[in-house]
Amino acid sequence: MNLFENPILRIKEFIGVGGPVVALLLCLSVIALAVILYKAWQFSALRVGKGQRTLAVLADKQDIARGHAVEKLGGMSGYSARMATYAIGLKQAEDNQTYKRSDIEEALALAAATQIKSLQSGFRALDSIAQIAPLIGLFGTVLGMITAFQALQQSGTSVDPSVLAGGIWVALLTTAVGLAVAMPTSIALTYFESRVEDHRLALEQIIAAILSPVASGAGRNSTPITVPQTQQAVHAH
């Protein structure tokens, strides 16, 4: 019998061998998988880190001034296009002297920070699982080794090496499961973080492309808007 013939039975047998520690690690793996699948869908739907099309639309300054860029952006999906449309609206409001430049920069920084914060949701859960899964596995191994050596002590002089070896491999099983859960979770988290950094850079380029004509046309000094770090790096390993 292999895993695919009766997966539920095999999982029960696996938990029976590894004990509650393996059961806990399997629960963490299910949570991590659910978060990873959700983030993958979210990043794909919002086109995170793919702002090249938006920047291409904004390359023509005359289109921005005439409002043609908004029409083109209306047919595009994703966070980058939304930010560009919002920034163009604020730029037009500044041209009409409805808002001050400082208010526009503050509004754009807040909008960008909100986007980044939304994209980083779930990162702490993945980071926690990546860090705690090996520790839980090691804890299970320590408990298993204690049990194995207790059995060795009770056996006295009639020591059966196969019994000791069996107890040791069962104890090491929890560490292996913990690492198996932590490694793909850590890789997925690193990938998502890199996509968020790409999106942050795209937002800064979009905002600069829209606001720079305003600053140069009005003859005012302008400082580039830096998208704030809404969360410190959660993946430090």
GIFENQUI-V403052 format. One record per residue. N is the residue number from 1. RES is the residue in three letters. PSI is psi in radians with two decimals (* if undefined). OMEGA is omega in radians with two decimals (NA if undefined). Layout:
n | res | psi | omega
N | RES | PSI | OMEGA
N | RES | PSI | OMEGA
This chain:
n | res | psi | omega
1 | MET | 2.28 | 3.05
2 | ASN | 3.13 | -3.05
3 | LEU | -0.55 | -3.04
4 | PHE | -0.30 | 3.12
5 | GLU | -0.76 | 3.13
6 | ASN | 1.36 | -3.02
7 | PRO | -0.65 | -3.10
8 | ILE | -0.76 | 3.13
9 | LEU | -0.74 | -3.14
10 | ARG | -0.66 | 3.09
11 | ILE | -0.71 | 3.09
12 | LYS | -0.73 | 3.10
13 | GLU | -0.69 | 3.14
14 | PHE | -0.76 | 3.11
15 | ILE | -0.64 | 3.12
16 | GLY | -0.61 | 3.12
17 | VAL | -0.79 | -3.06
18 | GLY | -0.37 | 3.11
19 | GLY | -2.92 | -3.08
20 | PRO | -0.45 | 3.12
21 | VAL | -0.77 | 3.11
22 | VAL | -0.67 | 3.11
23 | ALA | -0.75 | 3.11
24 | LEU | -0.73 | 3.14
25 | LEU | -0.65 | 3.08
26 | LEU | -0.66 | 3.07
27 | CYS | -0.76 | 3.10
28 | LEU | -0.63 | 3.13
29 | SER | -0.64 | 3.11
30 | VAL | -0.75 | 3.11
31 | ILE | -0.80 | -3.14
32 | ALA | -0.74 | 3.14
33 | LEU | -0.71 | 3.13
34 | ALA | -0.76 | 3.14
35 | VAL | -0.73 | -3.13
36 | ILE | -0.77 | 3.13
37 | LEU | -0.70 | 3.12
38 | TYR | -0.78 | -3.13
39 | LYS | -0.64 | 3.11
40 | ALA | -0.73 | 3.09
41 | TRP | -0.76 | -3.13
42 | GLN | -0.81 | -3.11
43 | PHE | -0.62 | 3.12
44 | SER | -0.75 | -3.11
45 | ALA | -0.64 | -3.10
46 | LEU | 0.03 | 3.12
47 | ARG | 0.88 | -3.09
48 | VAL | 2.31 | 3.12
49 | GLY | 0.13 | -3.13
50 | LYS | 1.24 | -3.11
51 | GLY | 0.25 | -3.08
52 | GLN | -0.72 | -3.13
53 | ARG | -0.70 | 3.12
54 | THR | -0.76 | 3.12
55 | LEU | -0.58 | 3.10
56 | ALA | -0.66 | 3.10
57 | VAL | -0.65 | -3.08
58 | LEU | -0.04 | -3.10
59 | ALA | -0.50 | -3.14
60 | ASP | 1.85 | -3.10
61 | LYS | -0.53 | 3.14
62 | GLN | -0.61 | 3.07
63 | ASP | -0.67 | 3.12
64 | ILE | -0.77 | -3.10
65 | ALA | -0.65 | -3.10
66 | ARG | -0.13 | 3.13
67 | GLY | 0.06 | 3.12
68 | HIS | -0.50 | -3.13
69 | ALA | -0.61 | -3.14
70 | VAL | -0.68 | 3.11
71 | GLU | -0.72 | 3.12
72 | LYS | -0.70 | -3.13
73 | LEU | -0.46 | 3.14
74 | GLY | -0.46 | 3.11
75 | GLY | 0.12 | -3.12
76 | MET | 2.61 | 3.12
77 | SER | 2.85 | 3.07
78 | GLY | 2.82 | -3.11
79 | TYR | -0.63 | -3.10
80 | SER | -0.78 | 3.14
81 | ALA | -0.66 | 3.10
82 | ARG | -0.77 | -3.14
83 | MET | -0.70 | 3.13
84 | ALA | -0.75 | 3.12
85 | THR | -0.74 | 3.13
86 | TYR | -0.74 | -3.13
87 | ALA | -0.66 | 3.11
88 | ILE | -0.69 | 3.09
89 | GLY | -0.72 | 3.11
90 | LEU | -0.62 | 3.11
91 | LYS | -0.75 | 3.11
92 | GLN | -0.62 | 3.09
93 | ALA | -0.61 | 3.09
94 | GLU | -0.68 | 3.10
95 | ASP | -0.60 | 3.12
96 | ASN | 0.09 | 3.14
97 | GLN | 0.55 | 3.07
98 | THR | -0.67 | 3.13
99 | TYR | 2.70 | 3.04
100 | LYS | 2.75 | -3.13
101 | ARG | -0.70 | -3.13
102 | SER | -0.68 | 3.11
103 | ASP | -0.64 | 3.13
104 | ILE | -0.78 | 3.14
105 | GLU | -0.71 | 3.12
106 | GLU | -0.71 | 3.14
107 | ALA | -0.72 | 3.13
108 | LEU | -0.69 | 3.11
109 | ALA | -0.69 | 3.12
110 | LEU | -0.75 | 3.13
111 | ALA | -0.72 | 3.12
112 | ALA | -0.72 | 3.11
113 | ALA | -0.64 | 3.11
114 | THR | -0.72 | 3.10
115 | GLN | -0.83 | -3.11
116 | ILE | -0.73 | 3.13
117 | LYS | -0.70 | 3.11
118 | SER | -0.69 | -3.13
119 | LEU | -0.48 | -3.12
120 | GLN | -0.04 | 3.10
121 | SER | 2.35 | -3.10
122 | GLY | -0.24 | -3.13
123 | PHE | -0.67 | -3.13
124 | ARG | -0.63 | 3.11
125 | ALA | -0.79 | 3.12
126 | LEU | -0.71 | 3.13
127 | ASP | -0.70 | 3.13
128 | SER | -0.76 | 3.14
129 | ILE | -0.73 | -3.14
130 | ALA | -0.55 | -3.11
131 | GLN | -0.65 | -3.01
132 | ILE | -0.42 | -3.10
133 | ALA | -0.82 | 3.09
134 | PRO | -0.59 | 3.13
135 | LEU | -0.69 | 3.08
136 | ILE | -0.73 | 3.10
137 | GLY | -0.72 | 3.11
138 | LEU | -0.68 | 3.09
139 | PHE | -0.74 | 3.10
140 | GLY | -0.63 | 3.12
141 | THR | -0.74 | 3.12
142 | VAL | -0.78 | 3.11
143 | LEU | -0.72 | 3.13
144 | GLY | -0.68 | 3.12
145 | MET | -0.66 | 3.09
146 | ILE | -0.78 | 3.13
147 | THR | -0.72 | -3.12
148 | ALA | -0.74 | -3.12
149 | PHE | -0.48 | 3.01
150 | GLN | -0.75 | 3.09
151 | ALA | -0.64 | 3.11
152 | LEU | -0.68 | 3.13
153 | GLN | -0.70 | -3.11
154 | GLN | -0.44 | -3.12
155 | SER | -0.27 | 3.09
156 | GLY | -2.33 | -3.09
157 | THR | -0.39 | -3.11
158 | SER | 1.33 | -3.09
159 | VAL | 2.24 | 3.08
160 | ASP | 1.92 | -3.10
161 | PRO | -0.55 | -3.12
162 | SER | -0.61 | 3.10
163 | VAL | -0.76 | 3.13
164 | LEU | -0.76 | 3.14
165 | ALA | -0.69 | 3.12
166 | GLY | -0.70 | 3.11
167 | GLY | -0.62 | -3.12
168 | ILE | -0.77 | -3.11
169 | TRP | -0.57 | 3.07
170 | VAL | -0.67 | 3.12
171 | ALA | -0.73 | -3.13
172 | LEU | -0.31 | -3.14
173 | LEU | -0.67 | -3.10
174 | THR | -0.65 | 3.08
175 | THR | -0.72 | 3.12
176 | ALA | -0.74 | 3.13
177 | VAL | -0.72 | 3.12
178 | GLY | -0.75 | 3.11
179 | LEU | -0.65 | 3.13
180 | ALA | -0.52 | 3.09
181 | VAL | -0.71 | -3.02
182 | ALA | -0.70 | -3.01
183 | MET | -0.92 | 3.11
184 | PRO | -0.54 | 3.09
185 | THR | -0.74 | 3.12
186 | SER | -0.70 | 3.12
187 | ILE | -0.77 | 3.13
188 | ALA | -0.73 | 3.14
189 | LEU | -0.74 | 3.11
190 | THR | -0.71 | 3.12
191 | TYR | -0.80 | -3.14
192 | PHE | -0.70 | 3.13
193 | GLU | -0.68 | 3.11
194 | SER | -0.63 | 3.10
195 | ARG | -0.67 | 3.12
196 | VAL | -0.69 | 3.10
197 | GLU | -0.69 | 3.08
198 | ASP | -0.68 | 3.14
199 | HIS | -0.68 | 3.10
200 | ARG | -0.75 | 3.12
201 | LEU | -0.71 | 3.13
202 | ALA | -0.70 | 3.11
203 | LEU | -0.74 | 3.13
204 | GLU | -0.70 | 3.12
205 | GLN | -0.68 | 3.14
206 | ILE | -0.82 | -3.13
207 | ILE | -0.72 | 3.13
208 | ALA | -0.68 | -3.12
209 | ALA | -0.54 | -3.10
210 | ILE | -0.72 | -3.05
211 | LEU | -0.37 | -3.10
212 | SER | -0.66 | 3.06
213 | PRO | -0.58 | 3.12
214 | VAL | -0.79 | -3.10
215 | ALA | -0.77 | -3.09
216 | SER | -0.64 | -3.12
217 | GLY | -0.58 | -3.11
218 | ALA | -0.17 | 3.12
219 | GLY | 0.53 | -3.12
220 | ARG | 2.70 | 3.04
221 | ASN | 2.47 | -3.10
222 | SER | 2.43 | 3.06
223 | THR | 2.41 | -3.10
224 | PRO | 2.53 | 3.11
225 | ILE | 2.16 | 3.09
226 | THR | 2.17 | 3.13
227 | VAL | 2.14 | -3.04
228 | PRO | 2.62 | 3.03
229 | GLN | 1.86 | -3.11
230 | THR | -0.21 | -3.12
231 | GLN | 2.31 | 3.10
232 | GLN | 2.81 | -3.10
233 | ALA | 2.16 | -3.12
234 | VAL | -0.06 | -3.07
235 | HIS | 1.62 | -2.98
236 | ALA | 0.22 | 3.14
237 | HIS | * | NA
